Amino acid sequence: MSSERDNPESKQREGGEAEAMSADNARADADVAKLATDLEDLRQTLLRRQADFDNYRKRIERERSEDSKRTTARLVEALIPIVDSFEHALAAHREAEYENYRKGFELIYKQLMDNLAKLGVERIDPAGQQFDPHQHQAVDRAESAEHADGTVLQVFQAGYLFGGRVLRPAMVRVAVNPAHASKFSAN
């Protein structure tokens, strides 16, 4: 047996087998490295897809919420003239014979206003406040030494806000100091 090991042919065979095993091991290591790289690429792709899907879901939820708010705002805008009509009807008949009629209207009006408030509608009633061109529409001005310039003296028609957005500005009469009024009329 020792003679076989000492034989140059058997040494060559063992060397060849060792080289073959070394080459096989190198190929196997390269395959493992390639598979590890592919696995990491797939993990990264999966993470990106999950993030993309999560962003898509959030965007859709946000768009649905915005659509719902816009739809509600359109409904509220359509109801505002009805609220105005209720207010005019309640202001018109103050006589005693209409008392029961008025109570019914007041109950319906209160229900309507409560439901609008639940939706997030806010009434703009700026009497006595400073004029704000973002929420009020000045339709008249009156000279007044008793009130500061720009004070809302009278509200002709209430305004409404929904979600921080003005659905309808309040129509108001604004105080103007007599000294300022004469300067403006002279110009």
MDAnalysis code that builds the backbone (N, CA, C; Angstrom):
import MDAnalysis as mda
import numpy as np

u = mda.Universe.empty(561, n_residues=187, atom_resindex=np.repeat(np.arange(187), 3), trajectory=True)
u.add_TopologyAttr("name", ["N", "CA", "C"] * 187)
u.add_TopologyAttr("resid", np.arange(1, 188))
u.add_TopologyAttr("resname", ["MET", "SER", "SER", "GLU", "ARG", "ASP", "ASN", "PRO", "GLU", "SER", "LYS", "GLN", "ARG", "GLU", "GLY", "GLY", "GLU", "ALA", "GLU", "ALA", "MET", "SER", "ALA", "ASP", "ASN", "ALA", "ARG", "ALA", "ASP", "ALA", "ASP", "VAL", "ALA", "LYS", "LEU", "ALA", "THR", "ASP", "LEU", "GLU", "ASP", "LEU", "ARG", "GLN", "THR", "LEU", "LEU", "ARG", "ARG", "GLN", "ALA", "ASP", "PHE", "ASP", "ASN", "TYR", "ARG", "LYS", "ARG", "ILE", "GLU", "ARG", "GLU", "ARG", "SER", "GLU", "ASP", "SER", "LYS", "ARG", "THR", "THR", "ALA", "ARG", "LEU", "VAL", "GLU", "ALA", "LEU", "ILE", "PRO", "ILE", "VAL", "ASP", "SER", "PHE", "GLU", "HIS", "ALA", "LEU", "ALA", "ALA", "HIS", "ARG", "GLU", "ALA", "GLU", "TYR", "GLU", "ASN", "TYR", "ARG", "LYS", "GLY", "PHE", "GLU", "LEU", "ILE", "TYR", "LYS", "GLN", "LEU", "MET", "ASP", "ASN", "LEU", "ALA", "LYS", "LEU", "GLY", "VAL", "GLU", "ARG", "ILE", "ASP", "PRO", "ALA", "GLY", "GLN", "GLN", "PHE", "ASP", "PRO", "HIS", "GLN", "HIS", "GLN", "ALA", "VAL", "ASP", "ARG", "ALA", "GLU", "SER", "ALA", "GLU", "HIS", "ALA", "ASP", "GLY", "THR", "VAL", "LEU", "GLN", "VAL", "PHE", "GLN", "ALA", "GLY", "TYR", "LEU", "PHE", "GLY", "GLY", "ARG", "VAL", "LEU", "ARG", "PRO", "ALA", "MET", "VAL", "ARG", "VAL", "ALA", "VAL", "ASN", "PRO", "ALA", "HIS", "ALA", "SER", "LYS", "PHE", "SER", "ALA", "ASN"])
u.atoms.positions = np.array([
    [0.802, -1.183, 0.000],
    [0.000, 0.000, 0.000],
    [0.849, 1.253, 0.000],
    [1.925, 1.209, 0.757],
    [2.789, 2.365, 0.781],
    [3.440, 2.574, -0.577],
    [3.596, 1.482, -1.295],
    [4.172, 1.621, -2.615],
    [3.207, 2.350, -3.543],
    [1.902, 2.175, -3.326],
    [0.936, 2.888, -4.172],
    [0.971, 4.382, -3.894],
    [1.175, 4.714, -2.628],
    [1.201, 6.136, -2.275],
    [2.472, 6.797, -2.802],
    [3.501, 6.039, -2.840],
    [4.766, 6.587, -3.304],
    [4.816, 6.656, -4.825],
    [3.916, 5.964, -5.429],
    [3.863, 5.907, -6.879],
    [3.514, 7.309, -7.401],
    [4.271, 7.823, -8.363],
    [4.005, 9.157, -8.890],
    [2.638, 9.260, -9.548],
    [2.179, 8.186, -10.090],
    [0.865, 8.207, -10.735],
    [-0.235, 8.417, -9.695],
    [-0.127, 7.739, -8.580],
    [-1.153, 7.882, -7.544],
    [-1.075, 9.267, -6.908],
    [0.110, 9.837, -6.826],
    [0.239, 11.193, -6.294],
    [-0.421, 12.187, -7.236],
    [-0.282, 11.924, -8.497],
    [-0.914, 12.791, -9.483],
    [-2.419, 12.693, -9.376],
    [-2.908, 11.464, -9.210],
    [-4.347, 11.248, -9.074],
    [-4.872, 11.985, -7.843],
    [-4.157, 11.844, -6.719],
    [-4.591, 12.509, -5.486],
    [-4.544, 14.025, -5.666],
    [-3.533, 14.500, -6.321],
    [-3.419, 15.942, -6.583],
    [-4.555, 16.420, -7.470],
    [-4.878, 15.591, -8.474],
    [-5.976, 15.938, -9.382],
    [-7.312, 15.930, -8.663],
    [-7.458, 14.930, -7.798],
    [-8.706, 14.876, -7.016],
    [-8.798, 16.063, -6.077],
    [-7.693, 16.442, -5.463],
    [-7.674, 17.585, -4.545],
    [-8.011, 18.868, -5.311],
    [-7.459, 19.008, -6.521],
    [-7.762, 20.185, -7.340],
    [-9.233, 20.199, -7.741],
    [-9.730, 19.021, -8.091],
    [-11.136, 18.916, -8.482],
    [-12.033, 19.277, -7.304],
    [-11.688, 18.773, -6.104],
    [-12.480, 19.093, -4.912],
    [-12.378, 20.583, -4.604],
    [-11.209, 21.126, -4.765],
    [-11.004, 22.559, -4.520],
    [-11.822, 23.384, -5.511],
    [-11.834, 22.972, -6.768],
    [-12.622, 23.664, -7.796],
    [-14.108, 23.536, -7.495],
    [-14.529, 22.316, -7.078],
    [-15.946, 22.106, -6.703],
    [-16.318, 22.991, -5.519],
    [-15.446, 23.050, -4.545],
    [-15.701, 23.904, -3.378],
    [-15.777, 25.376, -3.782],
    [-14.906, 25.794, -4.662],
    [-14.911, 27.183, -5.131],
    [-16.214, 27.486, -5.872],
    [-16.660, 26.512, -6.740],
    [-17.934, 26.694, -7.452],
    [-19.094, 26.745, -6.466],
    [-19.054, 25.851, -5.484],
    [-20.133, 25.813, -4.488],
    [-20.162, 27.119, -3.703],
    [-18.971, 27.623, -3.324],
    [-18.906, 28.904, -2.604],
    [-19.429, 30.041, -3.475],
    [-19.090, 30.024, -4.768],
    [-19.577, 31.052, -5.694],
    [-21.092, 30.959, -5.837],
    [-21.616, 29.717, -5.931],
    [-23.076, 29.534, -6.024],
    [-23.768, 30.023, -4.764],
    [-23.205, 29.720, -3.595],
    [-23.783, 30.177, -2.321],
    [-23.764, 31.704, -2.261],
    [-22.642, 32.300, -2.671],
    [-22.536, 33.763, -2.667],
    [-23.554, 34.379, -3.620],
    [-23.716, 33.771, -4.808],
    [-24.697, 34.273, -5.780],
    [-26.114, 34.133, -5.224],
    [-26.417, 32.995, -4.603],
    [-27.744, 32.804, -4.012],
    [-27.998, 33.781, -2.866],
    [-26.971, 34.051, -2.058],
    [-27.104, 35.016, -0.961],
    [-27.376, 36.414, -1.518],
    [-26.670, 36.762, -2.598],
    [-26.889, 38.063, -3.249],
    [-28.305, 38.149, -3.821],
    [-28.733, 37.089, -4.496],
    [-30.090, 37.057, -5.051],
    [-31.137, 37.169, -3.944],
    [-30.901, 36.464, -2.831],
    [-31.830, 36.515, -1.706],
    [-31.911, 37.928, -1.136],
    [-30.787, 38.580, -0.995],
    [-30.769, 39.950, -0.470],
    [-31.474, 40.905, -1.437],
    [-31.260, 40.711, -2.744],
    [-31.967, 41.526, -3.747],
    [-33.475, 41.333, -3.638],
    [-33.900, 40.084, -3.478],
    [-35.332, 39.811, -3.340],
    [-35.901, 40.438, -2.063],
    [-35.131, 40.387, -0.975],
    [-35.581, 41.019, 0.274],
    [-35.743, 42.524, 0.085],
    [-34.769, 43.146, -0.551],
    [-34.837, 44.590, -0.793],
    [-36.028, 44.940, -1.689],
    [-36.247, 44.127, -2.703],
    [-37.393, 44.345, -3.595],
    [-38.699, 44.221, -2.818],
    [-38.789, 43.202, -1.961],
    [-39.982, 43.009, -1.141],
    [-40.210, 44.201, -0.223],
    [-39.150, 44.687, 0.417],
    [-39.282, 45.853, 1.296],
    [-39.751, 47.079, 0.529],
    [-39.198, 47.299, -0.668],
    [-39.630, 48.445, -1.486],
    [-41.086, 48.311, -1.887],
    [-41.498, 47.113, -2.283],
    [-42.891, 46.886, -2.682],
    [-43.836, 47.098, -1.503],
    [-43.430, 46.623, -0.321],
    [-44.265, 46.827, 0.861],
    [-44.385, 48.315, 1.175],
    [-43.296, 49.048, 1.077],
    [-43.325, 50.496, 1.325],
    [-44.183, 51.193, 0.274],
    [-44.040, 50.800, -0.985],
    [-44.868, 51.389, -2.046],
    [-46.340, 51.127, -1.789],
    [-46.672, 49.907, -1.400],
    [-48.069, 49.569, -1.133],
    [-48.591, 50.348, 0.064],
    [-47.783, 50.484, 1.099],
    [-48.194, 51.243, 2.284],
    [-48.441, 52.704, 1.916],
    [-47.562, 53.296, 1.105],
    [-47.755, 54.676, 0.640],
    [-49.013, 54.797, -0.207],
    [-49.254, 53.828, -1.069],
    [-50.456, 53.815, -1.909],
    [-51.708, 53.769, -1.032],
    [-51.706, 52.889, -0.027],
    [-52.863, 52.761, 0.866],
    [-53.123, 54.073, 1.608],
    [-52.072, 54.705, 2.114],
    [-52.223, 55.977, 2.820],
    [-52.753, 57.060, 1.887],
    [-52.244, 57.096, 0.643],
    [-52.701, 58.103, -0.317],
    [-54.179, 57.905, -0.641],
    [-54.605, 56.655, -0.822],
    [-56.006, 56.364, -1.125],
    [-56.896, 56.774, 0.053],
    [-56.468, 56.467, 1.274],
    [-57.244, 56.863, 2.452],
    [-57.366, 58.379, 2.532],
    [-56.261, 59.086, 2.264],
    [-56.271, 60.551, 2.306],
    [-57.210, 61.101, 1.224],
    [-57.152, 60.535, 0.017],
    [-58.023, 60.985, -1.069],
    [-59.490, 60.718, -0.744],
    [-59.779, 59.569, -0.155],
    [-61.163, 59.271, 0.236],
    [-61.662, 60.265, 1.273],
    [-60.818, 60.586, 2.235],
    [-61.189, 61.549, 3.267],
    [-61.453, 62.926, 2.652],
    [-60.578, 63.336, 1.731],
    [-60.762, 64.625, 1.060],
    [-62.029, 64.628, 0.204],
    [-62.294, 63.534, -0.484],
    [-63.522, 63.427, -1.281],
    [-64.750, 63.529, -0.395],
    [-64.706, 62.882, 0.753],
    [-65.824, 62.925, 1.696],
    [-66.047, 64.349, 2.186],
    [-64.965, 65.056, 2.497],
    [-65.080, 66.447, 2.958],
    [-65.656, 67.334, 1.858],
    [-65.196, 67.134, 0.620],
    [-65.720, 67.950, -0.486],
    [-67.208, 67.689, -0.704],
    [-67.617, 66.426, -0.607],
    [-69.024, 66.076, -0.784],
    [-69.866, 66.693, 0.322],
    [-69.382, 66.607, 1.549],
    [-70.100, 67.205, 2.677],
    [-70.183, 68.718, 2.512],
    [-69.108, 69.330, 2.069],
    [-69.106, 70.784, 1.857],
    [-70.143, 71.185, 0.807],
    [-70.252, 70.404, -0.269],
    [-71.261, 70.713, -1.302],
    [-72.668, 70.585, -0.728],
    [-72.897, 69.565, 0.094],
    [-74.206, 69.379, 0.724],
    [-74.520, 70.551, 1.647],
    [-73.549, 70.942, 2.451],
    [-73.758, 72.065, 3.374],
    [-74.027, 73.346, 2.596],
    [-73.293, 73.569, 1.520],
    [-73.539, 74.761, 0.697],
    [-74.964, 74.775, 0.152],
    [-75.492, 73.614, -0.173],
    [-76.872, 73.531, -0.664],
    [-77.871, 73.771, 0.464],
    [-77.502, 73.454, 1.704],
    [-78.411, 73.634, 2.836],
    [-78.420, 75.058, 3.393],
    [-77.392, 75.824, 3.143],
    [-77.301, 77.183, 3.692],
    [-78.495, 78.055, 3.290],
    [-78.950, 78.057, 2.049],
    [-80.142, 78.859, 1.718],
    [-81.390, 78.397, 2.488],
    [-81.479, 77.122, 2.801],
    [-82.613, 76.613, 3.585],
    [-82.535, 77.164, 5.001],
    [-81.336, 77.217, 5.570],
    [-81.149, 77.801, 6.904],
    [-81.569, 79.264, 6.874],
    [-81.169, 79.992, 5.822],
    [-81.561, 81.392, 5.684],
    [-83.079, 81.532, 5.631],
    [-83.739, 80.644, 4.892],
    [-85.204, 80.696, 4.786],
    [-85.856, 80.446, 6.145],
    [-85.318, 79.509, 6.902],
    [-85.833, 79.274, 8.257],
    [-85.691, 80.525, 9.107],
    [-84.540, 81.162, 9.044],
    [-84.317, 82.374, 9.840],
    [-85.276, 83.485, 9.439],
    [-85.523, 83.639, 8.144],
    [-86.472, 84.666, 7.686],
    [-87.888, 84.337, 8.145],
    [-88.259, 83.071, 8.070],
    [-89.607, 82.662, 8.506],
    [-89.774, 82.885, 9.996],
    [-88.763, 82.602, 10.773],
    [-88.849, 82.805, 12.225],
    [-88.900, 84.286, 12.586],
    [-88.230, 85.112, 11.819],
    [-88.218, 86.550, 12.097],
    [-89.498, 87.231, 11.625],
    [-90.205, 86.637, 10.681],
    [-91.361, 87.299, 10.064],
    [-92.597, 87.322, 10.956],
    [-92.892, 86.253, 11.632],
    [-94.147, 86.166, 12.382],
    [-93.881, 86.161, 13.878],
    [-94.021, 87.332, 14.488],
    [-93.809, 87.472, 15.928],
    [-95.139, 87.597, 16.676],
    [-96.235, 87.545, 15.954],
    [-97.546, 87.711, 16.590],
    [-97.889, 86.487, 17.438],
    [-98.776, 86.682, 18.423],
    [-99.151, 85.619, 19.364],
    [-99.867, 84.469, 18.658],
    [-100.634, 84.751, 17.616],
    [-101.384, 83.694, 16.928],
    [-100.479, 82.707, 16.193],
    [-99.244, 83.116, 15.947],
    [-98.295, 82.237, 15.260],
    [-97.346, 81.520, 16.232],
    [-97.600, 81.625, 17.540],
    [-96.681, 81.087, 18.542],
    [-96.430, 79.583, 18.362],
    [-97.466, 78.778, 18.202],
    [-97.308, 77.332, 18.029],
    [-96.571, 77.010, 16.718],
    [-96.938, 77.751, 15.709],
    [-96.281, 77.615, 14.405],
    [-94.780, 77.908, 14.546],
    [-94.445, 78.992, 15.264],
    [-93.052, 79.384, 15.487],
    [-92.281, 78.320, 16.258],
    [-92.911, 77.745, 17.275],
    [-92.231, 76.730, 18.088],
    [-91.826, 75.528, 17.231],
    [-92.712, 75.107, 16.339],
    [-92.396, 74.003, 15.432],
    [-91.225, 74.344, 14.526],
    [-91.264, 75.555, 13.976],
    [-90.163, 76.005, 13.123],
    [-88.858, 76.091, 13.907],
    [-88.928, 76.585, 15.138],
    [-87.725, 76.711, 15.957],
    [-87.122, 75.338, 16.257],
    [-87.972, 74.342, 16.504],
    [-87.471, 72.988, 16.764],
    [-86.783, 72.411, 15.520],
    [-87.415, 72.589, 14.374],
    [-86.821, 72.088, 13.129],
    [-85.509, 72.820, 12.842],
    [-85.511, 74.139, 13.045],
    [-84.317, 74.942, 12.825],
    [-83.189, 74.493, 13.751],
    [-83.505, 74.258, 15.020],
    [-82.502, 73.815, 15.991],
    [-81.929, 72.458, 15.583],
    [-82.777, 71.536, 15.156],
    [-82.305, 70.217, 14.702],
    [-81.342, 70.355, 13.521],
    [-81.729, 71.172, 12.570],
    [-80.901, 71.391, 11.386],
    [-79.539, 71.970, 11.776],
    [-79.536, 72.985, 12.634],
    [-78.280, 73.615, 13.047],
    [-77.422, 72.654, 13.871],
    [-78.032, 71.841, 14.724],
    [-77.281, 70.846, 15.512],
    [-76.617, 69.828, 14.592],
    [-77.348, 69.366, 13.592],
    [-76.781, 68.388, 12.658],
    [-75.658, 68.999, 11.817],
    [-75.798, 70.248, 11.428],
    [-74.729, 70.918, 10.681],
    [-73.489, 71.071, 11.575],
    [-73.701, 71.389, 12.847],
    [-72.575, 71.519, 13.780],
    [-71.869, 70.176, 13.954],
    [-72.621, 69.080, 13.981],
    [-72.019, 67.746, 14.094],
    [-71.139, 67.437, 12.883],
    [-71.507, 67.970, 11.737],
    [-70.712, 67.763, 10.520],
    [-69.446, 68.625, 10.505],
    [-69.382, 69.609, 11.436],
    [-68.207, 70.471, 11.496],
    [-68.434, 71.848, 10.912],
    [-69.683, 72.218, 10.712],
    [-70.005, 73.531, 10.163],
    [-70.021, 74.550, 11.305],
    [-69.366, 75.677, 11.087],
    [-69.345, 76.758, 12.068],
    [-70.005, 77.989, 11.463],
    [-70.801, 78.650, 12.263],
    [-71.485, 79.873, 11.826],
    [-70.563, 81.064, 12.090],
    [-70.472, 81.966, 11.132],
    [-69.697, 83.199, 11.287],
    [-70.692, 84.304, 11.607],
    [-70.640, 84.796, 12.821],
    [-71.513, 85.896, 13.244],
    [-70.623, 86.962, 13.881],
    [-70.037, 87.859, 13.065],
    [-68.963, 88.735, 13.526],
    [-69.392, 90.071, 14.137],
    [-70.644, 90.231, 14.543],
    [-71.106, 91.518, 15.083],
    [-70.188, 91.961, 16.230],
    [-69.677, 93.205, 16.122],
    [-68.815, 93.767, 17.150],
    [-67.346, 93.399, 16.995],
    [-67.024, 92.538, 16.070],
    [-65.631, 92.136, 15.861],
    [-64.983, 92.988, 14.775],
    [-63.681, 92.831, 14.638],
    [-62.936, 93.535, 13.601],
    [-63.210, 92.873, 12.245],
    [-63.347, 93.674, 11.211],
    [-63.595, 93.166, 9.862],
    [-62.423, 92.299, 9.400],
    [-62.727, 91.118, 8.862],
    [-61.722, 90.196, 8.323],
    [-62.120, 89.889, 6.882],
    [-61.370, 90.396, 5.904],
    [-61.761, 90.193, 4.502],
    [-61.755, 88.729, 4.061],
    [-61.126, 87.852, 4.850],
    [-61.099, 86.429, 4.514],
    [-62.396, 85.728, 4.925],
    [-63.147, 86.333, 5.871],
    [-64.372, 85.712, 6.358],
    [-65.606, 86.591, 6.195],
    [-65.408, 87.862, 5.895],
    [-66.536, 88.796, 5.808],
    [-66.549, 89.486, 4.451],
    [-67.732, 89.853, 4.038],
    [-67.884, 90.629, 2.807],
    [-68.591, 91.922, 3.198],
    [-67.896, 93.041, 3.062],
    [-68.480, 94.336, 3.414],
    [-69.412, 94.771, 2.289],
    [-70.692, 94.929, 2.608],
    [-71.657, 95.370, 1.609],
    [-72.112, 96.800, 1.877],
    [-71.708, 97.326, 3.056],
    [-72.074, 98.695, 3.412],
    [-71.073, 99.185, 4.448],
    [-70.939, 100.507, 4.506],
    [-70.120, 101.092, 5.547],
    [-70.870, 102.281, 6.131],
    [-70.645, 102.514, 7.412],
    [-71.336, 103.604, 8.092],
    [-70.330, 104.381, 8.921],
    [-70.461, 105.710, 8.878],
    [-69.582, 106.545, 9.698],
    [-69.983, 106.378, 11.149],
    [-68.965, 106.215, 12.004],
    [-69.229, 106.033, 13.423],
    [-68.023, 106.475, 14.218],
    [-68.255, 107.424, 15.119],
    [-67.188, 107.884, 16.006],
    [-67.131, 106.993, 17.243],
    [-68.203, 106.247, 17.489],
    [-68.294, 105.385, 18.676],
    [-67.514, 104.083, 18.522],
    [-67.319, 103.648, 17.309],
    [-66.651, 102.366, 17.060],
    [-65.344, 102.595, 16.310],
    [-64.390, 101.704, 16.533],
    [-63.099, 101.786, 15.833],
    [-63.295, 101.463, 14.353],
    [-62.371, 101.983, 13.544],
    [-62.404, 101.674, 12.111],
    [-62.385, 100.160, 11.902],
    [-63.214, 99.689, 10.995],
    [-63.218, 98.280, 10.642],
    [-64.029, 97.397, 11.566],
    [-64.744, 97.971, 12.516],
    [-65.592, 97.174, 13.402],
    [-66.874, 96.820, 12.657],
    [-67.300, 95.569, 12.769],
    [-68.537, 95.126, 12.129],
    [-69.706, 95.640, 12.969],
    [-70.529, 96.483, 12.363],
    [-71.673, 97.060, 13.068],
    [-72.922, 96.192, 12.963],
    [-73.132, 95.614, 11.796],
    [-74.352, 94.841, 11.568],
    [-74.040, 93.673, 10.627],
    [-74.702, 92.553, 10.907],
    [-74.552, 91.370, 10.049],
    [-75.850, 91.219, 9.264],
    [-75.762, 91.354, 7.943],
    [-76.938, 91.187, 7.099],
    [-77.232, 89.709, 6.842],
    [-76.168, 88.952, 6.683],
    [-76.315, 87.525, 6.403],
    [-75.113, 86.805, 7.027],
    [-75.416, 85.809, 7.861],
    [-74.351, 85.067, 8.534],
    [-73.519, 84.295, 7.514],
    [-72.277, 84.076, 7.868],
    [-71.398, 83.280, 7.025],
    [-71.195, 81.909, 7.641],
    [-70.557, 81.013, 6.891],
    [-70.352, 79.647, 7.371],
    [-68.968, 79.147, 6.996],
    [-68.359, 78.413, 7.948],
    [-67.063, 77.763, 7.761],
    [-67.258, 76.258, 7.812],
    [-66.481, 75.547, 7.026],
    [-66.477, 74.085, 7.103],
    [-65.046, 73.607, 6.959],
    [-64.536, 72.971, 7.991],
    [-63.160, 72.471, 7.959],
    [-62.147, 73.578, 7.762],
    [-62.407, 74.760, 8.337],
    [-61.488, 75.882, 8.199],
    [-61.617, 76.638, 6.888],
    [-62.497, 76.183, 6.014],
    [-62.699, 76.817, 4.705],
    [-64.011, 77.599, 4.727],
    [-63.995, 78.804, 4.202],
    [-65.202, 79.639, 4.155],
    [-66.113, 79.125, 3.046],
    [-67.317, 78.690, 3.454],
    [-68.314, 78.274, 2.455],
    [-69.055, 79.493, 1.930],
    [-69.339, 80.410, 2.854],
    [-69.982, 81.663, 2.468],
    [-69.534, 82.725, 3.459],
    [-69.030, 83.868, 2.951],
    [-68.612, 84.928, 3.883],
    [-69.836, 85.617, 4.485],
    [-69.661, 86.175, 5.673],
    [-70.734, 86.929, 6.317],
    [-70.840, 88.287, 5.617],
    [-72.068, 88.695, 5.303],
    [-72.288, 90.001, 4.671],
    [-72.532, 91.012, 5.789],
    [-71.692, 92.059, 5.826],
    [-71.677, 92.948, 6.981],
    [-71.646, 94.431, 6.615],
    [-72.008, 95.243, 7.617],
    [-71.846, 96.702, 7.550],
    [-70.663, 97.015, 8.462],
    [-69.721, 97.813, 7.964],
    [-68.479, 98.099, 8.685],
    [-68.423, 99.567, 9.091],
    [-67.905, 99.812, 10.308],
    [-67.754, 101.178, 10.815],
    [-66.534, 101.837, 10.169],
    [-66.721, 103.112, 9.840],
    [-65.628, 103.916, 9.305],
    [-65.593, 105.190, 10.132],
    [-64.415, 105.570, 10.598],
    [-64.265, 106.783, 11.381],
    [-64.585, 107.979, 10.484],
    [-65.342, 108.986, 10.969],
    [-65.719, 110.120, 10.108],
    [-64.512, 110.832, 9.493],
    [-63.413, 110.907, 10.212],
    [-62.213, 111.566, 9.668],
    [-61.670, 110.758, 8.487],
    [-61.634, 109.445, 8.605],
    [-61.167, 108.585, 7.513],
    [-62.145, 108.602, 6.356],
    [-63.417, 108.636, 6.645],
    [-64.438, 108.607, 5.591],
    [-64.317, 109.831, 4.709],
    [-64.061, 111.018, 5.301],
    [-63.947, 112.222, 4.474],
    [-62.674, 112.172, 3.614],
    [-61.601, 111.554, 4.119],
    [-60.368, 111.424, 3.319],
    [-60.622, 110.531, 2.099],
    [-61.353, 109.421, 2.320],
    [-61.619, 108.493, 1.233],
    [-62.556, 109.108, 0.205],
    [-63.544, 109.878, 0.654],
    [-64.483, 110.452, -0.299],
    [-63.835, 111.608, -1.061],
    [-62.815, 112.255, -0.453],
    [-62.111, 113.348, -1.135],
    [-61.199, 112.789, -2.219],
    [-60.691, 111.605, -2.018],
    [-59.787, 110.996, -3.012],
    [-60.623, 110.405, -4.054],
])
